[in-house]
Every structure is written in C-alpha cells, then in structure tokens.
Amino acid sequence: MGKPKGAGQEGVAEFAGRVLAAWRNGAKLGGELDRARSLACHRRRRDTLEMEKMEVLEGAVEALEGGRDQQVHAAVLLLEHLVKAGGVPISR
C-alpha cells in the first residue's frame, strides 16, 4: 500500500486518481495540469523517481486535454497504472 501523506504531501498516485476522476466527470484539466507542474517543481530536490513520475503524469494530463483517441486511451491506462502502483483505489 502507498505511504500515508500529510497535508500538502500529495503523492503521484493520489494526484493521478484525482485527475482520472476529474476527466471522467468531464472537468477541464487546465488547473490539474498547473498543479502537476507545481508539484513536480517542488519535488525536484526530494525524490528523483517521484519527480520522474510527476513529469510522466504531466504528459498524461496534456494528452487527455488535447490528444487523439489513441493518446487519450494511453494516458488513461498510464494514470490507472500510477494509481494502482501507489496502492490508491481508483474512483469511477
């Protein structure tokens, strides 16, 4: 299971789950993309693997916003993988 996060310590899995839920509910993802960039920037000095995951997550959010069908499908699969790998339940 994923490590518990304190306030302001949201991990990649939790964030990916929020993005998936927002996308499935038809929400605009511009704010989520900005938040992903901000989180990635803050994590640069902490954990290289977590930083890399945030950059991948950022690309997935961009694909959800403006990608073609195949890109969107791949982005959804990637986000689902990040969520599952972090031990976070996927909201549908």
N, C-alpha and C positions, 0 to 999 in steps of 0.2 A: 504494500500500500504506500501511497505517497506520503512524504513527510508533512506534518502539520505546518501551516504557515501562519505567522502572526499578522496583525493588521499591517497593510502596506507591503506584505511579503508574498503577494500572489505569485504562484509559480506558473510555468508554461502550461501544465495540464489544466489547471483551473481556468486560466485565461482562454485556452483553446476551447474548453467547454462552453464558456460564455459566448465566444464568437460563434460557435456552431448553433447554439440556442438562438442567438440574435438573428443569424442568417436564416434559420429555418422559420422564424417568425416574421420574416420579411423586412427586418430593420435595416436601415442604412448602416454601413460598416465604416464610414469615414472616421467616426470617433474611435472605434475599436482599433483602426489602423494607427491613428495618432497615439493611442495608449500603448500599442505594441511597440512602436518606435521609442516611446519614452521609457518603457520598462526595459527594452533592450539596451538603451543608453545607460541606464542606472546599473545594469548588471554587468557591464563590460569588465569591471575590475574584480568581480566576485567569483564567478564560476564560468570558465570557458565553455563547457558543454551546455550549460543553461543559456548562455549568450547565443551559441550557435542555434539552439532550438528556437530561441526568440526570433532570430533572423529568418529561419525557415517558416515560422508562424506568420511573420510579417509578409512573406511572399505568398503564403496561402490566402491571407486576407485580401491581398491585392488581386489574386486570381479570382476569388469569389466576387469581387466588385466588378471586374471588367473582363474576365476570361471567357473563352468559348466553352461550350458544353464539356469537352474533354478536360479542359483546365479546371473547371469548376468541380467536376467529379473527382479529379485527382486531389484537389485542395480539400474537399470534404473527407476523403479517405485519409489524407495526411493528418487533418485535425482530429479525426476519430482515433487515429493511432496515438497521437500525442496525449490525448485524454486517457486512453486505456493504459498506456505505458506509465502514466503518472498515478494510476490507481484511483482515478476520479470517475464517478458514474456519469454516463452520457445522458443529458437531458434531451428529451424528444418533444 
